[in-house]
């Protein structure tokens, strides 16, 4: 969520000035409060998540998955820059094995920012488009280029065997042009990254190749192709079920259908945004995440721009 990081700073400054009137606004990064709020939680045997706190002041990045294999710990996503020590500290509370592999769901620095903390001996994998995006990011410039992921894949890649197997799937554009769905078949778990951040309108980074129009198609392919998953780790916020993931796919499709029909009826973005309401069948869904970050109007503008192409 690159936009999120930029906007988080803006929102955080405003938020702090309201709630902590009179005290100094803190720079973003691992504050003591944020470190404390970032915890490790067991999901199933040999599988944990290091949460991304929901409070803005404690934002550390996306959910980090920790999968314990015979060889060592596999991490999915590494949060913002500066969180490596806290990630390792929490991993050490559940295993004495070292981190051996890092997989990033996508390029954004709230999911890949602490890759650089880990030694060169750690294997690292992303989708080929995510790596192309990372090469352009400040987090991987100059000397830091050595922490770019070592391996990439195109459509599907499996690593490990038996209970340690991990399947990486790419189904097309959405949040960016390089989002991976990561499945742990023995445990029936999937990490969806920001293709399912939480129950909200899709967040699309067009600068990183994302597409709102293709977002639901990509989700539909994941729903149709991936089998035997019961637990889904969203990019941000709490665990979800497979049915909730399917629901998010339907919610996203309904929104894009709304955008298409609004454009066809020659409504302006502002008119369509004023008319949009989250359908009542989608309980718990919101149309706005932190003002300016994701809004119906913002997403509709992206859809209209794509429809013009
Ligand atoms: Zn993201």
Boltz pocket constraint, residues with backbone or C-beta under 6 A from the ligand:
constraints:
  - pocket:
      binder: B
      contacts: [[A, 1], [A, 2], [A, 106], [A, 108], [A, 111], [A, 175], [A, 194]]
      max_distance: 6.0
